[in-house]
Amino acid sequence: MENQNSVELIGYMGSDKSHCLAAWASTYAEFNVEMPDNIEDRVDVIVNHILNNGKRKRSIEELLEFLAQNNHTSPFRFSAFTFAATTDIATHIQKLKHRVIFEAENGESARYKDLKEDKFYLPKDWEGIMCTKEITGFPNVTDHDWMELLRYYTDLGNTLYRAALKDLVPILGKKRAKETARYFKTYNSQINTLNRLSFDGIVQFYHKRHDKTYVQDEIADLAIEMINCIKNIPNNPFKYSLKAFNLC
């Protein structure tokens, strides 16, 4: 089953005010603010009190811009985002190179479950680029473009995965059969993962991976879509944090 890679924001914690409060960590306790009973209201109450009574009169927008311009990034770690992603294995490996940025990740395991959906990704920019050379063991390949050939190769791998799994399980047991039959899965096979990042992590990931001139298109698309997900949160709670890093 051919799919495009995708990422979806399924939960978040924090806001521009959370980042400001982190920057004021050594200050807000001096105001003896009476905490409201509702925990969800506390950040708003503290931040509004500081803005109304503090000696420094930087607005939220001004403070976040000051922090970003002076590379004070630690306050931007006081937020968290959980993304559900479906990516090809090659892109997943690219993502794993950022384990410090990606604070937590979990995904479906080919060791403990059958990969029944056979999800895979095909690069659309391959379409129409014809194979120009005959390949031993694969007759008539010059009649097809490389995207068609990758689809065939992927389908073959999935077929062999299923066949191997059926024959290996009775002899090796389910776990060993699953963890070795997956060798037939190709790099464009897709897996589902959950990923958690802070706002600072997303900014770092975006700046390192968004430029398609220097990085793989698929990982760039993932970084760009994560930022778009944050932009589209109702009421735009990270408006000024995005603006501080020129991500509006």
N, C-alpha and C positions, 0 to 999 in steps of 0.2 A: 504494500500500500504506500504509494508515493505521497509524501507530505512536505510542506515547507517547514523550515525551522520556525519556532515561535517562542515567545516569552510573555508571561502574564503576571501582573502584580496581584498577589492574593492576600496581602496583609502588610501593614506598616505600623510603626510606632514613632511618635515625635512630630516635630514641625520646626518652622523657623524659630519659634519661641524656645523650643528645647535646645537648639544650638546656642541661642543667646544666653539661656540660663546656665549652660555649661561654661560659657565664657565668664559669667559672673559668679562662678562657684565660690570664690573667696569673699564675695560681697553680699549676697542676698541674706545670709544669716544675720548680718548686722541690723537688719530692718525689723526683726521680730514680727514677721508677718504671721497673722493668725490663719492657720490652714483651714480651708473649707472641708467639710466632711466628705464630700464627693472627690475622690482622688483625681478623677479626670479633669477637675477644674483647677487643680493646684498650680500647674505650670502657668496658666493664664493669670491667676491671681498674683503670683510672685512676680512675674515679668511686668505686669501692669503697675504693680506697686513700685518696682524699681524705676520704671520709666517716669512715673509721676513724682518720685521722691529722691531719686539719686542725684548726686552732684554733677555727674557727666550726663549730658543731654543728647547722646547719640540715639537716634531712632534704631529700630530693629534693622531696617534696611542699611543704615550707615554702619552699624556695628558689624553686620555680616560681611559687608564689602571690605571693611577695615581688616577683618580676620583673614579673608581670602587673599587680599592684596599683600598681606604681610606673612603669608604662609603659616598662619596659626590654624592648623587644620584639625587639631584634636577636638574642639567643640563640635565639629561636624560628624563626629563618631557617636554622638548621643542621639542617634535615631537608628532605626532598623527597618529593612524592607525584606519581605519574603517573596521570591519570584518562583513560579513554576515554569520550567523550560523544557522544550522538546528540541533536541539538537542532534545532528549527526555526531558519530563518535570522534571524528577528526576535530570538530569544533569543541566538543566536550574536553578533549585533551588540551586544546589551547586554553580553555577556561581553567583547567586544573593547574596551569602554570601560575595562576594568581591566587593560590590558597591563602595567602596572608590577607588579600583584599576580600576574597569570598570567605567570610568568617565560618560558615557552616554549609555543608552540602550533603544531600542524601539522594539516592536514586534507585531506580529499579535494578535488580541484580539478575544477570543471566546465569548466575550460579544456583540460585534458589528458586527460580521460576522459569517456565517455558516462555520464550518470547513469541507469543502467539500472533501478535499483530503484524510482524514483519514490516515495521515502519522503516522507510528509507527516504533519503533526500537525493535529488538530482540537480546539479548546477544548471540553471536555465541558460547560461551563456555558452554552454556546450552545443546547444541545439543548432543544427545546420552546419556544424564543422565536421566535414566528412573524413572518414578514415581513408588514408591515401596509400596504405601499404598492406599487402596480404600478410596474414599472420598464420604461422604453422599451427595446424590443428583447429583453426577457425575459418572455414571457407566462406567466401562471399562477404567478408567484413567490409570491403570497399563499397558495398551497396548501402551502407548505413552510416549515420552520423554517430559521433562519440557518445551522445546522450543515450541513444538507442542501445548502443553496445554496453554502456554502464548499467542500463536497466536489465539487459539480458544477464550480465555477469552477476548482478545483485540477486536476481530471481534464481539463478543457478545456485548461488551460495545459500540462499534460504531453503531451497529444495534439499540440498545436501545436508544442511543443518537438521532438518526434520528427519531425513532418512537415517542419519548417523545417530540421532537421539534415540530413535526407535530401536536400533540394533545394540547400542551401547548400554542402555539402561539395564537390561536383564543381566549383563555381565559385570559392569562396573558400578552399578547402583545409580540412583537418580542424581545425587549431588555431583559425583565425578563425571557422569555423562554430560550433565548440563554445562559444567565449567570447561569441558574440552570440546564439546560439539560447537560451542560458540566461536571456535576458531574459523569456522566457515562464514561467519558474519563479516561483512565488509565494512570499511571505514565510513561509508555513507549510511550505514544502519543507524537508526535514531533510538535514543533512550530518553526517558523522562526523568528530570531531576528537580529537587527543591533546593533553592539557593538563598542564603541570607547574607546581606551586606548592609553596612552603614552608609549614610549619605557620602561620607568621605571615601569609602571604598568604591562606590559607584562612580564618583568623580575621577578617581585614579584610574579605574578600569576604562572609563570612557576616553580619557585623554591618551591612554596608552594604546587603545584598540579601535578608535572610531575612524581613523584615516585610512581609507581603502587603498591609498597610494602605497602604503607601507605594510599593511597587514592583510590577512585573508579576509575576503568579502564577508564570509559568513560570521566571523567573530565580530567584525565591525558592525554588521546589522544587529547583532545581539546587544552590543553596547549602546547603539543608538536607540533601540527600542526600549531599553531599560529607562533611559532618560525620558523618552516619550511617555512611558507609563507614569512616571512621577509627575510630569507636566499635566497629565489628565486626571489626577486625583481631584475629586470634587472640592471646591472652595480653595484650591491651590495652596495648601498649607506650607509648601516649600518654595513659594514664589521668590522670596528674596535670597534664599540660599542658591537657587538656580541662577538668579541674576548676578549674584556675587562672583560666580564662576563662568559668566557669559554663556549660560546654557539655556536661556529663555527661548 
